[in-house]
Amino acid sequence: MARTPVFVTIAFLAGLALGLVARGAAGTLQRRTHATDLAAIEKAHQEDIEATLTQDPKKLIDLWAGGGCGELQSGKPTCGRQAGHSG
């Protein structure tokens, strides 16, 4: 009878330890992804600034025709060539 509480306690502590390890690994991945996202946003921002300062409409359309566009609830693209703009 005395073994059951000890076993339950050990199982609980082992599960807690595994949960903490998994949580730490997920946090590391999230931080890495966040840094990558920030770098991509900064790159897109600099490209947008360059295209705006040179007043190059084709370059702006090319920039916004890619992954920077979204879709409205209707499913129609909001910018770029898919929205009907031509370059």
N, C-alpha and C positions, 0 to 999 in steps of 0.2 A: 504494500500500500504506500509506503514512503517513496517508492520510485516514481510514481505517477506525477506528483507535484514537481519533482526535480526534472523529469523529462519534459513536462509542459513548460517549465521555466527556461530550459535550455533551448527548446524549439522556438519559443517566443523571442529569446535573445538572438538566435541565429536568423530568424526572419527579420527582426529589426535591423541587424547588421547588414543583411543582404539588401534591404530596402534603402538604407543609407548609402550603400555603395552604388546602387542603381540610380539613386537621385543625384549623387555627385557626378556620375558619368553623364547624365542627361543635362545637368547644369553646364558642364564643360562644353558639350556639343552646342547648347543654346548660345553660350558666349561666343564661340567660334563663328556660328552662323550669324549672329548679330554684327560682329565685326566685318564679316564679308558683305553683309547687306549694306552697312554704312559706307564701305569702300565703293560699292557699285553705285550707290546713290550719289556720292561725291563725284564719281567719274561722269555720270549722266549730267549732273549739274554743271560741271566744267565744260562738257561738250555743248550743252545748251547755251551757256554764256558765250562760247566761241562762235557758235552759229548765229546767235542774236547780234553780236557785235559786228560780224562781217555782213550782216543782213542778207544771208543766203537762205532763201525760202526752201529750196530743194533739200538742203542739208537739215533744216528744221523738220520738214516733212519726213525725211528719212529717219531722223532721231525719234520722232513721235509715232512713226508707223510700226515700230517694233513692239517690244514688251512693255513700253511705257503707257500704252493705251489701255483703257478699260472698256467695259461694255455696260450699257444701261440695262435696266431690267428687261427691255424689249429685245435684248440680244444683239442690238446693232452697235458696231464700234463707234466710239466717240471722237476719234481723231485718226489722221493718217489716210493712207490709200484705201483701206477697207471702208472708211466712212464716205468715200466718194471724192476725196481730194486727189488731184493728179499732180505728179511732180514733174 
